[in-house]
Amino acid sequence: MNMLNLSENILRLRRERKITQEELADFAGVTKASVSKWESGGSLS
C-alpha cells in the first residue's frame, strides 16, 4: 500500500499552480511559517 506523503503533495501542487507559500497561507488562513512547516514535514496542524 502506498503511503500518503502530505508534505510532498502540498509542495508539488503548490508549485504546479505557481503560487507562493504566502499566497497559500493567505488562502488557508494560516501563516507562511505554517505552510513552510507543512512542506518540510515539520508540522501538519
mmCIF entry with sequence, helices, sheets and N, C-alpha, C, O atoms, coordinates in Angstrom:
data_MODEL
# 
_entry.id   MODEL 
# 
_entity.id                         1 
_entity.type                       polymer 
_entity.pdbx_number_of_molecules   1 
# 
_entity_poly.entity_id                      1 
_entity_poly.type                           'polypeptide(L)' 
_entity_poly.nstd_linkage                   no 
_entity_poly.nstd_monomer                   no 
_entity_poly.pdbx_seq_one_letter_code       MNMLNLSENILRLRRERKITQEELADFAGVTKASVSKWESGGSLS 
_entity_poly.pdbx_seq_one_letter_code_can   MNMLNLSENILRLRRERKITQEELADFAGVTKASVSKWESGGSLS 
_entity_poly.pdbx_strand_id                 A 
# 
loop_
_entity_poly_seq.entity_id 
_entity_poly_seq.num 
_entity_poly_seq.mon_id 
_entity_poly_seq.hetero 
1 1  MET n 
1 2  ASN n 
1 3  MET n 
1 4  LEU n 
1 5  ASN n 
1 6  LEU n 
1 7  SER n 
1 8  GLU n 
1 9  ASN n 
1 10 ILE n 
1 11 LEU n 
1 12 ARG n 
1 13 LEU n 
1 14 ARG n 
1 15 ARG n 
1 16 GLU n 
1 17 ARG n 
1 18 LYS n 
1 19 ILE n 
1 20 THR n 
1 21 GLN n 
1 22 GLU n 
1 23 GLU n 
1 24 LEU n 
1 25 ALA n 
1 26 ASP n 
1 27 PHE n 
1 28 ALA n 
1 29 GLY n 
1 30 VAL n 
1 31 THR n 
1 32 LYS n 
1 33 ALA n 
1 34 SER n 
1 35 VAL n 
1 36 SER n 
1 37 LYS n 
1 38 TRP n 
1 39 GLU n 
1 40 SER n 
1 41 GLY n 
1 42 GLY n 
1 43 SER n 
1 44 LEU n 
1 45 SER n 
# 
_struct_asym.id          A 
_struct_asym.entity_id   1 
# 
loop_
_struct_conf.conf_type_id 
_struct_conf.id 
_struct_conf.pdbx_PDB_helix_id 
_struct_conf.beg_label_comp_id 
_struct_conf.beg_label_asym_id 
_struct_conf.beg_label_seq_id 
_struct_conf.pdbx_beg_PDB_ins_code 
_struct_conf.end_label_comp_id 
_struct_conf.end_label_asym_id 
_struct_conf.end_label_seq_id 
_struct_conf.pdbx_end_PDB_ins_code 
_struct_conf.beg_auth_comp_id 
_struct_conf.beg_auth_asym_id 
_struct_conf.beg_auth_seq_id 
_struct_conf.end_auth_comp_id 
_struct_conf.end_auth_asym_id 
_struct_conf.end_auth_seq_id 
_struct_conf.pdbx_PDB_helix_class 
_struct_conf.details 
_struct_conf.pdbx_PDB_helix_length 
HELX_P HELX_P1 AA1 LEU A 6  ? GLU A 16 ? LEU A 6  GLU A 16 1 ? 11 
HELX_P HELX_P2 AA2 GLN A 21 ? ALA A 28 ? GLN A 21 ALA A 28 1 ? 8  
HELX_P HELX_P3 AA3 LYS A 32 ? SER A 40 ? LYS A 32 SER A 40 1 ? 9  
# 
_struct_conf_type.id          HELX_P 
_struct_conf_type.criteria    ? 
_struct_conf_type.reference   ? 
# 
loop_
_atom_site.group_PDB 
_atom_site.id 
_atom_site.type_symbol 
_atom_site.label_atom_id 
_atom_site.label_alt_id 
_atom_site.label_comp_id 
_atom_site.label_asym_id 
_atom_site.label_entity_id 
_atom_site.label_seq_id 
_atom_site.pdbx_PDB_ins_code 
_atom_site.Cartn_x 
_atom_site.Cartn_y 
_atom_site.Cartn_z 
_atom_site.occupancy 
_atom_site.B_iso_or_equiv 
_atom_site.pdbx_formal_charge 
_atom_site.auth_seq_id 
_atom_site.auth_comp_id 
_atom_site.auth_asym_id 
_atom_site.auth_atom_id 
_atom_site.pdbx_PDB_model_num 
ATOM 1   N N  . MET A 1 1  ? 0.840  -1.187 0.000   1.00 0.00 ? 1  MET A N  1 
ATOM 2   C CA . MET A 1 1  ? 0.000  0.000  0.000   1.00 0.00 ? 1  MET A CA 1 
ATOM 3   C C  . MET A 1 1  ? 0.878  1.240  0.000   1.00 0.00 ? 1  MET A C  1 
ATOM 4   O O  . MET A 1 1  ? 1.871  1.300  0.725   1.00 0.00 ? 1  MET A O  1 
ATOM 5   N N  . ASN A 1 2  ? 0.520  2.227  -0.804  1.00 0.00 ? 2  ASN A N  1 
ATOM 6   C CA . ASN A 1 2  ? 1.290  3.466  -0.872  1.00 0.00 ? 2  ASN A CA 1 
ATOM 7   C C  . ASN A 1 2  ? 0.981  4.352  0.331   1.00 0.00 ? 2  ASN A C  1 
ATOM 8   O O  . ASN A 1 2  ? -0.171 4.495  0.739   1.00 0.00 ? 2  ASN A O  1 
ATOM 9   N N  . MET A 1 3  ? 2.028  4.938  0.884   1.00 0.00 ? 3  MET A N  1 
ATOM 10  C CA . MET A 1 3  ? 1.860  5.874  1.994   1.00 0.00 ? 3  MET A CA 1 
ATOM 11  C C  . MET A 1 3  ? 1.528  7.254  1.431   1.00 0.00 ? 3  MET A C  1 
ATOM 12  O O  . MET A 1 3  ? 2.105  7.686  0.433   1.00 0.00 ? 3  MET A O  1 
ATOM 13  N N  . LEU A 1 4  ? 0.608  7.924  2.072   1.00 0.00 ? 4  LEU A N  1 
ATOM 14  C CA . LEU A 1 4  ? 0.267  9.288  1.696   1.00 0.00 ? 4  LEU A CA 1 
ATOM 15  C C  . LEU A 1 4  ? 1.358  10.206 2.210   1.00 0.00 ? 4  LEU A C  1 
ATOM 16  O O  . LEU A 1 4  ? 1.611  10.253 3.414   1.00 0.00 ? 4  LEU A O  1 
ATOM 17  N N  . ASN A 1 5  ? 2.001  10.931 1.322   1.00 0.00 ? 5  ASN A N  1 
ATOM 18  C CA . ASN A 1 5  ? 3.036  11.853 1.733   1.00 0.00 ? 5  ASN A CA 1 
ATOM 19  C C  . ASN A 1 5  ? 2.506  13.266 1.557   1.00 0.00 ? 5  ASN A C  1 
ATOM 20  O O  . ASN A 1 5  ? 2.686  13.894 0.514   1.00 0.00 ? 5  ASN A O  1 
ATOM 21  N N  . LEU A 1 6  ? 1.852  13.744 2.596   1.00 0.00 ? 6  LEU A N  1 
ATOM 22  C CA . LEU A 1 6  ? 1.159  15.024 2.536   1.00 0.00 ? 6  LEU A CA 1 
ATOM 23  C C  . LEU A 1 6  ? 2.106  16.179 2.247   1.00 0.00 ? 6  LEU A C  1 
ATOM 24  O O  . LEU A 1 6  ? 1.785  17.052 1.440   1.00 0.00 ? 6  LEU A O  1 
ATOM 25  N N  . SER A 1 7  ? 3.260  16.198 2.890   1.00 0.00 ? 7  SER A N  1 
ATOM 26  C CA . SER A 1 7  ? 4.182  17.325 2.688   1.00 0.00 ? 7  SER A CA 1 
ATOM 27  C C  . SER A 1 7  ? 4.642  17.417 1.235   1.00 0.00 ? 7  SER A C  1 
ATOM 28  O O  . SER A 1 7  ? 4.717  18.516 0.685   1.00 0.00 ? 7  SER A O  1 
ATOM 29  N N  . GLU A 1 8  ? 4.952  16.283 0.604   1.00 0.00 ? 8  GLU A N  1 
ATOM 30  C CA . GLU A 1 8  ? 5.363  16.300 -0.801  1.00 0.00 ? 8  GLU A CA 1 
ATOM 31  C C  . GLU A 1 8  ? 4.208  16.719 -1.706  1.00 0.00 ? 8  GLU A C  1 
ATOM 32  O O  . GLU A 1 8  ? 4.415  17.440 -2.682  1.00 0.00 ? 8  GLU A O  1 
ATOM 33  N N  . ASN A 1 9  ? 2.996  16.272 -1.388  1.00 0.00 ? 9  ASN A N  1 
ATOM 34  C CA . ASN A 1 9  ? 1.834  16.645 -2.199  1.00 0.00 ? 9  ASN A CA 1 
ATOM 35  C C  . ASN A 1 9  ? 1.544  18.135 -2.123  1.00 0.00 ? 9  ASN A C  1 
ATOM 36  O O  . ASN A 1 9  ? 1.246  18.763 -3.139  1.00 0.00 ? 9  ASN A O  1 
ATOM 37  N N  . ILE A 1 10 ? 1.629  18.706 -0.926  1.00 0.00 ? 10 ILE A N  1 
ATOM 38  C CA . ILE A 1 10 ? 1.390  20.143 -0.774  1.00 0.00 ? 10 ILE A CA 1 
ATOM 39  C C  . ILE A 1 10 ? 2.395  20.929 -1.614  1.00 0.00 ? 10 ILE A C  1 
ATOM 40  O O  . ILE A 1 10 ? 2.021  21.837 -2.356  1.00 0.00 ? 10 ILE A O  1 
ATOM 41  N N  . LEU A 1 11 ? 3.667  20.572 -1.489  1.00 0.00 ? 11 LEU A N  1 
ATOM 42  C CA . LEU A 1 11 ? 4.716  21.265 -2.231  1.00 0.00 ? 11 LEU A CA 1 
ATOM 43  C C  . LEU A 1 11 ? 4.524  21.110 -3.737  1.00 0.00 ? 11 LEU A C  1 
ATOM 44  O O  . LEU A 1 11 ? 4.605  22.092 -4.475  1.00 0.00 ? 11 LEU A O  1 
ATOM 45  N N  . ARG A 1 12 ? 4.272  19.894 -4.197  1.00 0.00 ? 12 ARG A N  1 
ATOM 46  C CA . ARG A 1 12 ? 4.111  19.634 -5.628  1.00 0.00 ? 12 ARG A CA 1 
ATOM 47  C C  . ARG A 1 12 ? 2.916  20.401 -6.192  1.00 0.00 ? 12 ARG A C  1 
ATOM 48  O O  . ARG A 1 12 ? 3.025  21.046 -7.235  1.00 0.00 ? 12 ARG A O  1 
ATOM 49  N N  . LEU A 1 13 ? 1.792  20.331 -5.510  1.00 0.00 ? 13 LEU A N  1 
ATOM 50  C CA . LEU A 1 13 ? 0.589  21.009 -6.011  1.00 0.00 ? 13 LEU A CA 1 
ATOM 51  C C  . LEU A 1 13 ? 0.742  22.526 -5.987  1.00 0.00 ? 13 LEU A C  1 
ATOM 52  O O  . LEU A 1 13 ? 0.269  23.213 -6.893  1.00 0.00 ? 13 LEU A O  1 
ATOM 53  N N  . ARG A 1 14 ? 1.400  23.048 -4.958  1.00 0.00 ? 14 ARG A N  1 
ATOM 54  C CA . ARG A 1 14 ? 1.613  24.499 -4.895  1.00 0.00 ? 14 ARG A CA 1 
ATOM 55  C C  . ARG A 1 14 ? 2.482  24.947 -6.064  1.00 0.00 ? 14 ARG A C  1 
ATOM 56  O O  . ARG A 1 14 ? 2.206  25.968 -6.694  1.00 0.00 ? 14 ARG A O  1 
ATOM 57  N N  . ARG A 1 15 ? 3.522  24.188 -6.350  1.00 0.00 ? 15 ARG A N  1 
ATOM 58  C CA . ARG A 1 15 ? 4.408  24.550 -7.468  1.00 0.00 ? 15 ARG A CA 1 
ATOM 59  C C  . ARG A 1 15 ? 3.708  24.401 -8.814  1.00 0.00 ? 15 ARG A C  1 
ATOM 60  O O  . ARG A 1 15 ? 3.898  25.230 -9.703  1.00 0.00 ? 15 ARG A O  1 
ATOM 61  N N  . GLU A 1 16 ? 2.896  23.347 -8.975  1.00 0.00 ? 16 GLU A N  1 
ATOM 62  C CA . GLU A 1 16 ? 2.149  23.169 -10.228 1.00 0.00 ? 16 GLU A CA 1 
ATOM 63  C C  . GLU A 1 16 ? 1.233  24.346 -10.494 1.00 0.00 ? 16 GLU A C  1 
ATOM 64  O O  . GLU A 1 16 ? 1.035  24.741 -11.643 1.00 0.00 ? 16 GLU A O  1 
ATOM 65  N N  . ARG A 1 17 ? 0.682  24.899 -9.450  1.00 0.00 ? 17 ARG A N  1 
ATOM 66  C CA . ARG A 1 17 ? -0.249 26.020 -9.589  1.00 0.00 ? 17 ARG A CA 1 
ATOM 67  C C  . ARG A 1 17 ? 0.461  27.374 -9.584  1.00 0.00 ? 17 ARG A C  1 
ATOM 68  O O  . ARG A 1 17 ? -0.164 28.425 -9.729  1.00 0.00 ? 17 ARG A O  1 
ATOM 69  N N  . LYS A 1 18 ? 1.782  27.321 -9.414  1.00 0.00 ? 18 LYS A N  1 
ATOM 70  C CA . LYS A 1 18 ? 2.624  28.525 -9.458  1.00 0.00 ? 18 LYS A CA 1 
ATOM 71  C C  . LYS A 1 18 ? 2.165  29.578 -8.450  1.00 0.00 ? 18 LYS A C  1 
ATOM 72  O O  . LYS A 1 18 ? 2.021  30.755 -8.781  1.00 0.00 ? 18 LYS A O  1 
ATOM 73  N N  . ILE A 1 19 ? 1.936  29.127 -7.204  1.00 0.00 ? 19 ILE A N  1 
ATOM 74  C CA . ILE A 1 19 ? 1.613  30.076 -6.144  1.00 0.00 ? 19 ILE A CA 1 
ATOM 75  C C  . ILE A 1 19 ? 2.696  30.011 -5.070  1.00 0.00 ? 19 ILE A C  1 
ATOM 76  O O  . ILE A 1 19 ? 3.353  28.985 -4.890  1.00 0.00 ? 19 ILE A O  1 
ATOM 77  N N  . THR A 1 20 ? 2.865  31.105 -4.375  1.00 0.00 ? 20 THR A N  1 
ATOM 78  C CA . THR A 1 20 ? 3.877  31.186 -3.328  1.00 0.00 ? 20 THR A CA 1 
ATOM 79  C C  . THR A 1 20 ? 3.347  30.596 -2.017  1.00 0.00 ? 20 THR A C  1 
ATOM 80  O O  . THR A 1 20 ? 2.147  30.379 -1.847  1.00 0.00 ? 20 THR A O  1 
ATOM 81  N N  . GLN A 1 21 ? 4.270  30.349 -1.112  1.00 0.00 ? 21 GLN A N  1 
ATOM 82  C CA . GLN A 1 21 ? 3.862  29.900 0.215   1.00 0.00 ? 21 GLN A CA 1 
ATOM 83  C C  . GLN A 1 21 ? 2.972  30.947 0.866   1.00 0.00 ? 21 GLN A C  1 
ATOM 84  O O  . GLN A 1 21 ? 2.005  30.608 1.547   1.00 0.00 ? 21 GLN A O  1 
ATOM 85  N N  . GLU A 1 22 ? 3.291  32.201 0.661   1.00 0.00 ? 22 GLU A N  1 
ATOM 86  C CA . GLU A 1 22 ? 2.497  33.281 1.241   1.00 0.00 ? 22 GLU A CA 1 
ATOM 87  C C  . GLU A 1 22 ? 1.069  33.294 0.683   1.00 0.00 ? 22 GLU A C  1 
ATOM 88  O O  . GLU A 1 22 ? 0.110  33.495 1.428   1.00 0.00 ? 22 GLU A O  1 
ATOM 89  N N  . GLU A 1 23 ? 0.936  33.082 -0.622  1.00 0.00 ? 23 GLU A N  1 
ATOM 90  C CA . GLU A 1 23 ? -0.402 33.039 -1.229  1.00 0.00 ? 23 GLU A CA 1 
ATOM 91  C C  . GLU A 1 23 ? -1.207 31.859 -0.685  1.00 0.00 ? 23 GLU A C  1 
ATOM 92  O O  . GLU A 1 23 ? -2.395 32.002 -0.394  1.00 0.00 ? 23 GLU A O  1 
ATOM 93  N N  . LEU A 1 24 ? -0.578 30.713 -0.548  1.00 0.00 ? 24 LEU A N  1 
ATOM 94  C CA . LEU A 1 24 ? -1.260 29.549 0.010   1.00 0.00 ? 24 LEU A CA 1 
ATOM 95  C C  . LEU A 1 24 ? -1.653 29.798 1.461   1.00 0.00 ? 24 LEU A C  1 
ATOM 96  O O  . LEU A 1 24 ? -2.749 29.437 1.890   1.00 0.00 ? 24 LEU A O  1 
ATOM 97  N N  . ALA A 1 25 ? -0.751 30.414 2.208   1.00 0.00 ? 25 ALA A N  1 
ATOM 98  C CA . ALA A 1 25 ? -1.037 30.731 3.610   1.00 0.00 ? 25 ALA A CA 1 
ATOM 99  C C  . ALA A 1 25 ? -2.233 31.668 3.732   1.00 0.00 ? 25 ALA A C  1 
ATOM 100 O O  . ALA A 1 25 ? -3.107 31.453 4.572   1.00 0.00 ? 25 ALA A O  1 
ATOM 101 N N  . ASP A 1 26 ? -2.278 32.702 2.902   1.00 0.00 ? 26 ASP A N  1 
ATOM 102 C CA . ASP A 1 26 ? -3.407 33.640 2.924   1.00 0.00 ? 26 ASP A CA 1 
ATOM 103 C C  . ASP A 1 26 ? -4.710 32.916 2.615   1.00 0.00 ? 26 ASP A C  1 
ATOM 104 O O  . ASP A 1 26 ? -5.724 33.145 3.274   1.00 0.00 ? 26 ASP A O  1 
ATOM 105 N N  . PHE A 1 27 ? -4.683 32.043 1.612   1.00 0.00 ? 27 PHE A N  1 
ATOM 106 C CA . PHE A 1 27 ? -5.875 31.302 1.227   1.00 0.00 ? 27 PHE A CA 1 
ATOM 107 C C  . PHE A 1 27 ? -6.343 30.373 2.355   1.00 0.00 ? 27 PHE A C  1 
ATOM 108 O O  . PHE A 1 27 ? -7.542 30.245 2.603   1.00 0.00 ? 27 PHE A O  1 
ATOM 109 N N  . ALA A 1 28 ? -5.392 29.732 3.033   1.00 0.00 ? 28 ALA A N  1 
ATOM 110 C CA . ALA A 1 28 ? -5.722 28.767 4.084   1.00 0.00 ? 28 ALA A CA 1 
ATOM 111 C C  . ALA A 1 28 ? -5.970 29.430 5.439   1.00 0.00 ? 28 ALA A C  1 
ATOM 112 O O  . ALA A 1 28 ? -6.446 28.781 6.370   1.00 0.00 ? 28 ALA A O  1 
ATOM 113 N N  . GLY A 1 29 ? -5.648 30.716 5.550   1.00 0.00 ? 29 GLY A N  1 
ATOM 114 C CA . GLY A 1 29 ? -5.849 31.426 6.811   1.00 0.00 ? 29 GLY A CA 1 
ATOM 115 C C  . GLY A 1 29 ? -4.819 31.082 7.868   1.00 0.00 ? 29 GLY A C  1 
ATOM 116 O O  . GLY A 1 29 ? -5.114 31.077 9.063   1.00 0.00 ? 29 GLY A O  1 
ATOM 117 N N  . VAL A 1 30 ? -3.602 30.793 7.414   1.00 0.00 ? 30 VAL A N  1 
ATOM 118 C CA . VAL A 1 30 ? -2.503 30.467 8.324   1.00 0.00 ? 30 VAL A CA 1 
ATOM 119 C C  . VAL A 1 30 ? -1.303 31.339 7.983   1.00 0.00 ? 30 VAL A C  1 
ATOM 120 O O  . VAL A 1 30 ? -1.360 32.153 7.061   1.00 0.00 ? 30 VAL A O  1 
ATOM 121 N N  . THR A 1 31 ? -0.221 31.166 8.727   1.00 0.00 ? 31 THR A N  1 
ATOM 122 C CA . THR A 1 31 ? 0.991  31.933 8.450   1.00 0.00 ? 31 THR A CA 1 
ATOM 123 C C  . THR A 1 31 ? 1.845  31.234 7.396   1.00 0.00 ? 31 THR A C  1 
ATOM 124 O O  . THR A 1 31 ? 1.705  30.036 7.145   1.00 0.00 ? 31 THR A O  1 
ATOM 125 N N  . LYS A 1 32 ? 2.727  32.013 6.792   1.00 0.00 ? 32 LYS A N  1 
ATOM 126 C CA . LYS A 1 32 ? 3.673  31.454 5.821   1.00 0.00 ? 32 LYS A CA 1 
ATOM 127 C C  . LYS A 1 32 ? 4.551  30.408 6.492   1.00 0.00 ? 32 LYS A C  1 
ATOM 128 O O  . LYS A 1 32 ? 4.920  29.409 5.874   1.00 0.00 ? 32 LYS A O  1 
ATOM 129 N N  . ALA A 1 33 ? 4.887  30.639 7.766   1.00 0.00 ? 33 ALA A N  1 
ATOM 130 C CA . ALA A 1 33 ? 5.709  29.679 8.507   1.00 0.00 ? 33 ALA A CA 1 
ATOM 131 C C  . ALA A 1 33 ? 4.997  28.327 8.624   1.00 0.00 ? 33 ALA A C  1 
ATOM 132 O O  . ALA A 1 33 ? 5.645  27.281 8.580   1.00 0.00 ? 33 ALA A O  1 
ATOM 133 N N  . SER A 1 34 ? 3.677  28.345 8.772   1.00 0.00 ? 34 SER A N  1 
ATOM 134 C CA . SER A 1 34 ? 2.913  27.096 8.845   1.00 0.00 ? 34 SER A CA 1 
ATOM 135 C C  . SER A 1 34 ? 3.021  26.321 7.543   1.00 0.00 ? 34 SER A C  1 
ATOM 136 O O  . SER A 1 34 ? 3.227  25.107 7.557   1.00 0.00 ? 34 SER A O  1 
ATOM 137 N N  . VAL A 1 35 ? 2.885  27.008 6.427   1.00 0.00 ? 35 VAL A N  1 
ATOM 138 C CA . VAL A 1 35 ? 2.994  26.351 5.124   1.00 0.00 ? 35 VAL A CA 1 
ATOM 139 C C  . VAL A 1 35 ? 4.388  25.764 4.961   1.00 0.00 ? 35 VAL A C  1 
ATOM 140 O O  . VAL A 1 35 ? 4.539  24.644 4.472   1.00 0.00 ? 35 VAL A O  1 
ATOM 141 N N  . SER A 1 36 ? 5.390  26.501 5.361   1.00 0.00 ? 36 SER A N  1 
ATOM 142 C CA . SER A 1 36 ? 6.768  26.013 5.280   1.00 0.00 ? 36 SER A CA 1 
ATOM 143 C C  . SER A 1 36 ? 6.945  24.734 6.099   1.00 0.00 ? 36 SER A C  1 
ATOM 144 O O  . SER A 1 36 ? 7.595  23.789 5.652   1.00 0.00 ? 36 SER A O  1 
ATOM 145 N N  . LYS A 1 37 ? 6.372  24.712 7.282   1.00 0.00 ? 37 LYS A N  1 
ATOM 146 C CA . LYS A 1 37 ? 6.454  23.521 8.138   1.00 0.00 ? 37 LYS A CA 1 
ATOM 147 C C  . LYS A 1 37 ? 5.705  22.345 7.521   1.00 0.00 ? 37 LYS A C  1 
ATOM 148 O O  . LYS A 1 37 ? 6.165  21.206 7.595   1.00 0.00 ? 37 LYS A O  1 
ATOM 149 N N  . TRP A 1 38 ? 4.547  22.621 6.907   1.00 0.00 ? 38 TRP A N  1 
ATOM 150 C CA . TRP A 1 38 ? 3.803  21.551 6.245   1.00 0.00 ? 38 TRP A CA 1 
ATOM 151 C C  . TRP A 1 38 ? 4.659  20.917 5.148   1.00 0.00 ? 38 TRP A C  1 
ATOM 152 O O  . TRP A 1 38 ? 4.745  19.694 5.035   1.00 0.00 ? 38 TRP A O  1 
ATOM 153 N N  . GLU A 1 39 ? 5.294  21.782 4.336   1.00 0.00 ? 39 GLU A N  1 
ATOM 154 C CA . GLU A 1 39 ? 6.064  21.283 3.200   1.00 0.00 ? 39 GLU A CA 1 
ATOM 155 C C  . GLU A 1 39 ? 7.340  20.557 3.628   1.00 0.00 ? 39 GLU A C  1 
ATOM 156 O O  . GLU A 1 39 ? 7.820  19.673 2.919   1.00 0.00 ? 39 GLU A O  1 
ATOM 157 N N  . SER A 1 40 ? 7.879  20.924 4.769   1.00 0.00 ? 40 SER A N  1 
ATOM 158 C CA . SER A 1 40 ? 9.098  20.253 5.245   1.00 0.00 ? 40 SER A CA 1 
ATOM 159 C C  . SER A 1 40 ? 8.785  19.025 6.096   1.00 0.00 ? 40 SER A C  1 
ATOM 160 O O  . SER A 1 40 ? 9.686  18.292 6.505   1.00 0.00 ? 40 SER A O  1 
ATOM 161 N N  . GLY A 1 41 ? 7.497  18.811 6.356   1.00 0.00 ? 41 GLY A N  1 
ATOM 162 C CA . GLY A 1 41 ? 7.101  17.678 7.175   1.00 0.00 ? 41 GLY A CA 1 
ATOM 163 C C  . GLY A 1 41 ? 7.249  17.929 8.649   1.00 0.00 ? 41 GLY A C  1 
ATOM 164 O O  . GLY A 1 41 ? 7.148  16.999 9.449   1.00 0.00 ? 41 GLY A O  1 
ATOM 165 N N  . GLY A 1 42 ? 7.493  19.193 9.034   1.00 0.00 ? 42 GLY A N  1 
ATOM 166 C CA . GLY A 1 42 ? 7.701  19.538 10.429  1.00 0.00 ? 42 GLY A CA 1 
ATOM 167 C C  . GLY A 1 42 ? 6.427  19.610 11.240  1.00 0.00 ? 42 GLY A C  1 
ATOM 168 O O  . GLY A 1 42 ? 6.451  19.427 12.457  1.00 0.00 ? 42 GLY A O  1 
ATOM 169 N N  . SER A 1 43 ? 5.301  19.879 10.570  1.00 0.00 ? 43 SER A N  1 
ATOM 170 C CA . SER A 1 43 ? 4.038  20.009 11.283  1.00 0.00 ? 43 SER A CA 1 
ATOM 171 C C  . SER A 1 43 ? 2.903  19.857 10.292  1.00 0.00 ? 43 SER A C  1 
ATOM 172 O O  . SER A 1 43 ? 3.001  20.314 9.154   1.00 0.00 ? 43 SER A O  1 
ATOM 173 N N  . LEU A 1 44 ? 1.831  19.218 10.717  1.00 0.00 ? 44 LEU A N  1 
ATOM 174 C CA . LEU A 1 44 ? 0.664  19.086 9.854   1.00 0.00 ? 44 LEU A CA 1 
ATOM 175 C C  . LEU A 1 44 ? -0.563 19.722 10.466  1.00 0.00 ? 44 LEU A C  1 
ATOM 176 O O  . LEU A 1 44 ? -1.681 19.511 9.997   1.00 0.00 ? 44 LEU A O  1 
ATOM 177 N N  . SER A 1 45 ? -0.352 20.520 11.539  1.00 0.00 ? 45 SER A N  1 
ATOM 178 C CA . SER A 1 45 ? -1.500 21.159 12.177  1.00 0.00 ? 45 SER A CA 1 
ATOM 179 C C  . SER A 1 45 ? -1.487 22.651 11.982  1.00 0.00 ? 45 SER A C  1 
ATOM 180 O O  . SER A 1 45 ? -2.387 23.344 12.457  1.00 0.00 ? 45 SER A O  1 
# 
